Amino acid sequence: MQKINITKRIADTGAMAIVRVETIERGYEIAQGCLDGGIDCLEISYTLPNAGEVISALKKKFGDKLVVGAGTVLDSETARHAILSGAQFIIAPNLSKDVAIVCNRYQIPYAPGCTSVTEAMNGLEYGAAFIKAFPISDFYGPKLVSVFKTPIPTMPILASGGINLDNLETYVKNGVDCCGFGGLLTKGNSEEIAENARKIKTIIDKTRSCINK
């Protein structure tokens, strides 16, 4: 049930911090701020060589309070390294069948980056838990969801890039299942991060509540 439980937790939270840090201590500070503000999902980017160490340290310190995954996972070797480091989900800017196989083997949710409907459908056929709308979220904005969800309404979408407090409500209304945030959830001290996290979570929860009425 691991894959199902983690996928549901990501979708229930609806927001994720996209983290690139040079030190574990800064990772702790960001994680604590996110948790204090009600967001428990962190993606640690493999654009930095210490990503595995940060993932391991966060899991050891925060345990089940936090869902920690790996981002910018381009190949199966990196995916396996991330999983061995404790990553609970894998996110990438590209679609890789080899990465999908590794994630399915170990029951880890995979969110590949897809630009076209064809890529997105291939991702779903490979067992992706979410389709990361990338980089089209930067080009289309909140309208990106209709690109995928008009022909395939059941497609689970993760979007990041260009999402802020002003347009977040529109993204949620349009059907994005989880929104990724960089600066809002990674800059400043823990208190500032917590304040932004609370604002993000409030918008998501209120918007979802209105949709479900």
Buried (B, 14 or more C-beta within 10 A) or exposed (E): EEBEEBBEBBBEBBBBBBBBBEEBEBBBBBBBBBBBBBBBBBBBBBEBEBBBBBBBBBBEBBEEEBBBBBBBBBBBEBBBBBBEBBBBBBBBBBBBEEBBBBBBEBBBBBBBBBBEBEBBBBBBEBBBBBBBBBBBBBEBBBEBBEBBBEEEEEBBBBBBBBBEEEEBBBBBBBBBBBBBBBEBBBEBEBEBBBBBBBBBBBBBEEBBEEEEE
